[in-house]
Amino acid sequence: MKQLKNRKRELVDSIIELLPAVSPSLINAKTFWMSEDELTELIGMIHDGDRNEFYEMINS
């Protein structure tokens, strides 16, 4: 269980690094319930230049 939490923390930290204009607290709050697979998919979308989906999620 702890390994999963550490992995999720690493993924969220990666998102925070990729989106420096977004508050880390907001990213933490919006990604808290996401699974490891969802976080990985989100990072892939950000890398592909599709940040709009993440911004839409933040604003919902």
KERO-500636 format. One record per residue: y, z, x of N, C-alpha, C in turn; residue in three letters. Coordinates in steps of 0.02 Angstrom, whole numbers, always signed. Atoms other than C-alpha are relative to their C-alpha. Layout:
# residues N
nv, nw, nu, cav, caw, cau, cv, cw, cu, resn
Y, Z, X, Y, Z, X, Y, Z, X, ALA;
...
This chain:
# residues 60
nv, nw, nu, cav, caw, cau, cv, cw, cu, resn
-60, +0, +42, +0, +0, +0, +63, +0, +44, MET;
-58, -3, -43, +119, +43, +140, +13, -67, +36, LYS;
-8, +66, -32, +86, -124, +226, +33, -49, -47, GLN;
-31, +44, +50, +132, -214, +65, +75, +15, -6, LEU;
-71, -19, +4, +295, -117, +53, +38, -23, +61, LYS;
-33, +22, -61, +335, -155, +234, +10, -76, +0, ASN;
-5, +73, +3, +300, -341, +207, +55, -20, -49, ARG;
-52, +15, +49, +409, -344, +51, +69, +16, +29, LYS;
-64, -19, -31, +547, -254, +148, +22, -54, +49, ARG;
-15, +53, -48, +537, -387, +284, +25, -63, -37, GLU;
-21, +59, +39, +551, -525, +153, +70, +9, -29, LEU;
-67, -14, +29, +701, -444, +68, +52, -1, +56, VAL;
-46, +2, -57, +783, -419, +238, +15, -72, +21, ASP;
-9, +71, -16, +757, -605, +271, +49, -32, -49, SER;
-45, +27, +51, +845, -648, +108, +71, +24, +14, ILE;
-66, -28, -16, +989, -532, +155, +32, -38, +58, ILE;
-25, +37, -58, +1006, -623, +322, +19, -71, -19, GLU;
-13, +69, +20, +1000, -794, +238, +62, -7, -44, LEU;
-56, +1, +47, +1135, -748, +112, +51, +53, +18, LEU;
-46, -53, -22, +1267, -650, +207, +59, +12, -48, PRO;
-56, -8, +46, +1397, -678, +70, -18, +43, -60, ALA;
+23, -39, +57, +1292, -580, -55, -12, +72, +22, VAL;
+9, -70, -15, +1293, -391, -57, -74, +18, +8, SER;
+70, -21, -9, +1131, -319, +15, -24, +45, -57, PRO;
+20, -43, +56, +1131, -190, -125, -19, -41, -61, SER;
+14, +44, +57, +1136, -328, -255, -66, -36, +10, LEU;
+64, +34, -15, +995, -423, -169, -58, +49, -9, ILE;
+53, -51, +8, +892, -263, -161, -15, +13, -74, ASN;
+9, -15, +71, +920, -229, -346, -34, -58, -37, ALA;
+27, +58, +35, +880, -406, -402, -71, -19, +22, LYS;
+66, +18, -24, +723, -422, -296, -50, +57, -2, THR;
+42, -60, -2, +652, -247, -320, -68, -10, -32, PHE;
+62, +7, +38, +520, -296, -448, -38, -65, +17, TRP;
+33, +64, -16, +475, -464, -369, -61, +13, +43, MET;
+61, -5, -41, +303, -488, -295, +12, -32, +68, SER;
-5, +30, -67, +273, -539, -115, +1, -77, -6, GLU;
+2, +73, +10, +231, -716, -176, +67, -26, -27, ASP;
-64, +20, +27, +392, -726, -277, +55, +2, +54, GLU;
-49, -5, -54, +494, -668, -128, -8, -57, +50, LEU;
+14, +55, -47, +410, -795, -15, +24, -66, -29, THR;
-23, +61, +34, +445, -933, -142, +76, -4, +1, GLU;
-73, -3, +1, +626, -878, -154, +29, -17, +69, LEU;
-22, +15, -68, +646, -884, +35, -8, -75, +13, ILE;
+11, +71, -8, +572, -1059, +33, +55, -41, -34, GLY;
-53, +35, +36, +699, -1115, -97, +66, +5, +37, MET;
-62, -9, -37, +842, -1043, +4, +0, -44, +63, ILE;
+5, +43, -60, +780, -1131, +161, +7, -73, -18, HIS;
-5, +70, +22, +769, -1293, +62, +70, -17, -26, ASP;
-68, +12, +22, +951, -1274, +14, +12, +12, -73, GLY;
-7, -12, +72, +921, -1221, -166, +21, +72, -12, ASP;
-25, -68, +9, +1027, -1065, -166, +25, +12, -71, ARG;
-26, -7, +68, +1091, -1100, -342, -46, +40, -45, ASN;
+47, -37, +42, +932, -1032, -421, +6, +75, +14, GLU;
-8, -71, -15, +955, -868, -329, +66, +27, -29, PHE;
-64, -22, +27, +1138, -858, -379, -3, +6, -76, TYR;
+9, -5, +72, +1088, -891, -560, -38, +63, -17, GLU;
+37, -61, +12, +962, -750, -549, +44, +61, +8, MET;
-45, -57, -11, +1095, -633, -481, +47, +9, -59, ILE;
-48, -4, +54, +1214, -675, -621, -30, +12, -69, ASN;
+32, -12, +66, +1086, -649, -759, -8, +73, -15, SER;
